[in-house]
């Protein structure tokens, strides 16, 4: 399926950060991680990871569920 330029812009902006790229790589290797798991694995503050995952969800690059 072809993406519009606007959709592509949203994806690129969503991933335009080294922490977000690291999150995507980690989740690609290990599905079902919590925000806490990601924070521990990347040795990064929980609040920072939460903000970055929110940006990835808003860009349509990550699915987030609440249990």
Secondary structure as GFF3:
##gff-version 3
##sequence-region A 1 67
A	DSSP	alpha_helix	5	15	.	.	.	ID=ss1
A	DSSP	alpha_helix	18	29	.	.	.	ID=ss2
A	DSSP	alpha_helix	35	42	.	.	.	ID=ss3
A	DSSP	alpha_helix	46	58	.	.	.	ID=ss4
###
